Amino acid sequence: MYYKLTNTLVAFTLLGLGGCSIAQTQNHEHVETTNSRTNFDVNAVYEQKQIAHNAQIQNEYDSSKQFIPGKHHKTLANYVEQMALDLVDTLESENDEDTPNINIAVTTLVDLDASLNNSNQLGNQISETLIHQLQKFGYSVVDFKTTDTIDVNSRGDFAFSRDIAKLSEDQMASHVLAGTLIYRHNGVIVNTRVINVKTKQIAASSRKLIPLYVLDKEDIYLSSN
């Protein structure tokens, strides 16, 4: 009798231990499965966020998309003033004992094409504004389009001319300011430089992008004259 009870207790004990082992194994497998699923979900979320972040950066720096502010107070004169400042910064070192007086003749900015002989309203307007800016910064500017006499006729009284026969042949300028216009989808790149007439060396230069929305605001035509 005692022997049977002992065997029965041993059997129940073994069954209990086996059940605990199976339960622990199942719990361990469940934990591993849960952790694996959690790691997978975290990686998937991270990848999705990374893709979205990269797409946002691409959109921000996509050169084909033009930034157009809803409201702005920028004018063409603001950009031309920055060009003049760039030129003046370099010209200050040029204005030494060898060249005590810098007289600058400002020419019309031209399209950067094969002929370098085409311009438009923008090229002429930048040149006119540069004359004012350089004068304001204390530099002597030569207006070579001024005739020796005033032409008086029924249309008005005129002091300017592009007829070379009416202009002075004397070399009045020590330097010439010239420049080119390069057209892009988001604006116009303006390159200007001041050139020493005698040596043909560049005394100063500047490069500025004028956004298209600034030109549109001022109704500036970009077609050639």
C-alpha positions as CSV (number, residue, x, y, z in Angstrom):
1,M,0.0,0.0,0.0
2,Y,2.7,2.4,1.0
3,Y,4.6,1.5,-2.2
4,K,1.7,2.3,-4.4
5,L,1.1,5.7,-2.8
6,T,4.8,6.6,-3.2
7,N,4.7,5.7,-6.9
8,T,1.6,7.7,-7.4
9,L,3.2,10.8,-5.7
10,V,6.3,10.5,-7.8
11,A,4.2,10.3,-11.0
12,F,2.2,13.4,-10.0
13,T,5.4,15.2,-9.2
14,L,7.0,14.3,-12.5
15,L,3.8,15.4,-14.3
16,G,3.9,18.7,-12.5
17,L,7.5,19.4,-13.3
18,G,6.9,18.5,-16.9
19,G,3.9,20.9,-17.1
20,C,6.0,23.7,-15.6
21,S,8.8,23.1,-18.1
22,I,6.3,23.1,-21.0
23,A,4.7,26.3,-19.7
24,Q,8.1,28.0,-19.2
25,T,9.1,26.9,-22.7
26,Q,5.8,28.3,-24.2
27,N,6.2,31.5,-22.3
28,H,9.8,31.9,-23.5
29,E,8.8,31.3,-27.1
30,H,6.0,33.8,-26.7
31,V,8.4,36.4,-25.3
32,E,10.8,35.8,-28.2
33,T,8.0,36.1,-30.7
34,T,6.8,39.3,-29.1
35,N,10.3,40.8,-29.0
36,S,10.9,39.8,-32.6
37,R,7.6,41.3,-33.7
38,T,8.4,44.5,-31.6
39,N,11.8,44.8,-33.2
40,F,10.3,44.4,-36.7
41,D,7.7,47.0,-36.0
42,V,10.2,49.5,-34.7
43,N,12.5,49.0,-37.7
44,A,9.5,49.4,-40.1
45,V,8.4,52.6,-38.4
46,Y,12.0,54.0,-38.5
47,E,12.4,53.2,-42.2
48,Q,9.0,54.9,-43.0
49,K,10.1,58.0,-41.0
50,Q,13.5,58.0,-42.7
51,I,11.8,57.8,-46.2
52,A,9.4,60.7,-45.3
53,H,12.4,62.8,-44.0
54,N,14.4,62.3,-47.1
55,A,11.4,63.2,-49.3
56,Q,11.0,66.4,-47.3
57,I,14.6,67.3,-47.7
58,Q,14.4,66.6,-51.4
59,N,11.3,68.9,-51.7
60,E,13.0,71.7,-49.8
61,Y,16.1,71.6,-52.0
62,D,14.5,70.8,-55.3
63,S,16.0,73.4,-57.7
64,S,13.0,72.9,-60.1
65,K,10.7,74.4,-57.5
66,Q,10.8,78.2,-57.2
67,F,10.3,79.8,-53.9
68,I,7.7,82.6,-54.2
69,P,6.9,84.5,-51.0
70,G,3.4,85.6,-50.4
71,K,4.5,89.2,-49.5
72,H,7.9,90.9,-49.8
73,H,9.4,94.4,-49.9
74,K,12.4,93.6,-52.0
75,T,13.1,95.8,-55.0
76,L,15.6,95.7,-57.9
77,A,17.4,98.6,-56.3
78,N,18.1,96.6,-53.2
79,Y,20.0,93.9,-55.2
80,V,21.8,96.5,-57.3
81,E,22.9,98.2,-54.1
82,Q,24.4,94.9,-52.9
83,M,26.3,94.6,-56.2
84,A,27.7,98.1,-55.8
85,L,28.8,97.2,-52.3
86,D,30.7,94.2,-53.6
87,L,32.4,96.3,-56.2
88,V,33.3,99.1,-53.9
89,D,34.8,96.7,-51.3
90,T,37.4,95.7,-53.9
91,L,37.8,99.1,-55.5
92,E,39.0,100.6,-52.2
93,S,42.2,98.7,-52.5
94,E,42.5,99.7,-56.2
95,N,42.3,103.4,-55.4
96,D,45.9,103.9,-54.3
97,E,48.8,106.2,-55.3
98,D,49.1,104.7,-58.8
99,T,45.4,105.4,-59.6
100,P,44.5,108.5,-57.4
101,N,41.3,109.2,-59.4
102,I,39.0,106.4,-60.5
103,N,36.6,107.5,-63.2
104,I,34.1,104.8,-64.0
105,A,32.0,104.6,-67.2
106,V,29.0,102.3,-66.7
107,T,27.9,100.4,-69.8
108,T,24.7,98.5,-70.5
109,L,24.6,94.9,-69.2
110,V,24.2,92.4,-72.0
111,D,22.9,88.9,-72.5
112,L,25.5,86.2,-72.2
113,D,25.2,85.0,-75.7
114,A,27.5,84.6,-78.8
115,S,27.4,88.3,-79.8
116,L,27.5,90.0,-76.4
117,N,25.6,92.7,-78.1
118,N,22.0,92.2,-76.9
119,S,20.3,93.8,-74.0
120,N,16.9,94.7,-72.6
121,Q,15.1,96.8,-70.0
122,L,16.7,94.9,-67.1
123,G,20.2,95.5,-68.5
124,N,19.6,99.2,-68.9
125,Q,17.9,99.6,-65.6
126,I,20.7,97.9,-63.7
127,S,23.2,100.1,-65.4
128,E,21.3,103.3,-64.5
129,T,20.9,102.2,-60.9
130,L,24.7,101.4,-60.7
131,I,25.5,104.9,-61.8
132,H,23.5,106.2,-58.8
133,Q,24.9,103.7,-56.3
134,L,28.6,104.3,-57.3
135,Q,28.0,108.1,-57.1
136,K,26.4,107.7,-53.7
137,F,29.5,105.7,-52.5
138,G,31.8,108.6,-53.5
139,Y,33.1,107.4,-56.8
140,S,33.4,109.5,-59.9
141,V,31.2,108.2,-62.7
142,V,31.6,109.3,-66.3
143,D,28.4,109.6,-68.4
144,F,29.8,109.1,-71.9
145,K,26.4,109.3,-73.5
146,T,26.3,113.0,-72.8
147,T,26.7,115.1,-75.9
148,D,28.9,118.3,-76.2
149,T,25.7,120.3,-77.1
150,I,22.1,120.1,-76.1
151,D,19.9,118.9,-79.0
152,V,16.8,121.1,-79.1
153,N,13.9,120.1,-81.4
154,S,10.1,119.8,-81.5
155,R,10.2,116.6,-79.4
156,G,12.1,118.1,-76.5
157,D,15.6,119.0,-75.3
158,F,18.1,116.2,-75.3
159,A,21.6,115.8,-73.7
160,F,22.0,112.1,-74.2
161,S,22.7,110.3,-77.4
162,R,23.9,106.9,-78.7
163,D,25.1,108.5,-82.0
164,I,28.8,108.1,-81.7
165,A,29.3,111.1,-84.0
166,K,27.8,113.3,-81.4
167,L,29.8,112.0,-78.5
168,S,33.2,113.1,-77.3
169,E,36.2,111.2,-78.5
170,D,38.3,112.0,-75.5
171,Q,39.1,109.2,-73.1
172,M,37.5,110.4,-69.9
173,A,37.2,107.1,-68.0
174,S,40.0,105.2,-66.2
175,H,37.7,102.2,-65.6
176,V,34.7,100.6,-67.3
177,L,31.9,98.8,-65.5
178,A,30.4,96.0,-67.7
179,G,28.3,92.9,-67.0
180,T,26.3,90.0,-68.3
181,L,22.8,88.6,-67.7
182,I,22.2,84.8,-67.4
183,Y,18.6,83.7,-67.4
184,R,17.5,80.9,-65.1
185,H,14.1,79.4,-64.3
186,N,14.1,81.1,-60.9
187,G,15.6,84.5,-61.8
188,V,18.5,86.3,-63.6
189,I,22.1,85.9,-62.6
190,V,23.9,89.3,-62.9
191,N,27.7,89.3,-63.3
192,T,29.4,92.7,-63.1
193,R,33.0,93.8,-63.2
194,V,35.0,97.0,-63.2
195,I,37.9,96.8,-65.7
196,N,41.0,99.0,-65.9
197,V,40.9,100.6,-69.3
198,K,44.7,100.7,-69.8
199,T,45.7,97.3,-68.4
200,K,42.4,95.4,-69.0
201,Q,42.7,94.0,-65.5
202,I,39.6,93.4,-63.5
203,A,39.6,95.7,-60.5
204,A,36.4,94.4,-58.9
205,S,33.6,92.0,-59.6
206,S,30.3,90.8,-58.2
207,R,27.7,88.1,-58.8
208,K,24.1,88.2,-57.7
209,L,20.9,86.3,-58.5
210,I,17.8,88.5,-58.8
211,P,14.7,86.4,-58.2
212,L,12.0,86.3,-60.8
213,Y,9.3,87.3,-58.4
214,V,11.2,90.6,-57.8
215,L,11.3,91.3,-61.5
216,D,7.7,90.4,-61.9
217,K,6.7,92.8,-59.2
218,E,8.3,95.7,-61.0
219,D,7.0,94.6,-64.5
220,I,10.5,94.4,-65.9
221,Y,10.6,93.0,-69.4
222,L,13.3,90.4,-70.2
223,S,13.0,90.4,-73.9
224,S,15.8,91.9,-76.0
225,N,15.4,95.4,-77.3
